């Protein structure tokens, strides 16, 4: 299923019940800094092979504007596949820079 989102704020056009239940999280973590990484295989699927990019980007709407900061980063390459993202050297570098910005 393809999920459409508002390009500016990531709000899904349609929300399933599980997503709606998670909206309460917007109020719980006002000091959190969020890094959202997602992959795009650039094969026309607009996904990492498992999760569609609009679904990945809808995290912005779920947590913003309540969190302290929100950063989103898309990765494109064979290592951008869903199960490979956690082993992708570029993702690891991005996560380390996010967690320890002055290192």
C-alpha positions in Angstrom: 0.0 0.0 0.0 1.3 3.4 -0.9 1.0 6.1 1.8 0.7 9.7 0.8 2.0 12.4 3.1 2.1 16.1 3.3 5.6 17.0 1.9 6.1 19.8 4.4 5.3 18.2 7.7 5.1 14.5 6.9 1.5 14.1 8.0 0.0 11.0 6.5 -3.1 11.6 4.3 -4.5 8.4 5.9 -3.6 7.0 9.3 -4.2 3.5 10.4 -5.3 2.7 14.0 -1.8 1.8 15.2 -0.4 5.1 13.9 -3.2 7.1 15.6 -2.4 5.4 18.9 1.2 6.5 18.6 0.2 10.1 18.3 0.2 10.3 22.1 4.0 9.9 22.0 4.1 13.5 20.7 3.5 14.7 24.3 5.8 12.4 26.2 9.4 13.3 25.0 9.7 17.1 24.7 13.5 17.0 25.2 14.3 14.2 22.7 16.4 14.7 19.7 15.3 12.5 16.9 17.4 11.2 13.9 15.2 9.4 11.3 17.3 7.5 8.8 15.6 5.6 5.9 16.7 4.0 2.7 15.6 4.3 -0.9 16.8 1.6 -3.3 16.1 3.9 -6.3 14.4 1.1 -8.1 11.1 2.9 -8.5 9.6 1.4 -5.3 10.3 4.6 -3.3 11.2 2.3 -0.4 14.0 0.4 1.3 12.5 -2.8 0.1 10.3 -3.1 3.1 9.1 0.3 4.2 7.8 3.0 1.8 9.6 6.4 2.1 6.4 8.3 2.8 5.8 6.0 5.8 9.3 6.6 7.0 9.0 10.3 6.6 5.7 10.3 8.5 7.7 10.1 11.7 8.2 13.8 11.4 4.6 14.4 12.0 4.4 11.9 14.8 7.1 13.6 16.9 7.2 17.2 15.6 7.0 19.9 16.8 7.1 18.5 20.3 10.7 17.1 20.3 13.7 19.3 20.8 15.0 18.6 17.3 14.3 16.4 14.3 16.7 15.4 11.6 15.9 13.3 8.6 18.4 11.6 6.3 17.7 9.4 3.3 20.3 6.9 2.1 20.5 5.6 -1.5 22.6 2.7 -2.5 22.4 -1.1 -2.3 23.2 -0.8 1.4 20.1 1.3 1.8 18.0 -1.9 1.9 15.9 -2.1 5.1 17.9 -4.9 6.8 21.2 -3.5 5.7 20.8 0.1 7.0 22.1 -0.7 10.5 25.3 -2.1 8.9 25.7 0.8 6.4 28.9 2.7 7.1 27.3 6.0 6.0 24.4 5.4 8.4 26.8 4.6 11.2 28.8 7.8 10.5 25.6 9.9 10.5 24.4 8.3 13.8 27.8 8.9 15.5 27.8 12.5 14.3 24.2 13.0 15.6 24.9 11.4 19.0 28.4 13.0 19.5 28.4 16.2 17.4 31.6 17.6 18.8 33.7 14.4 18.3 
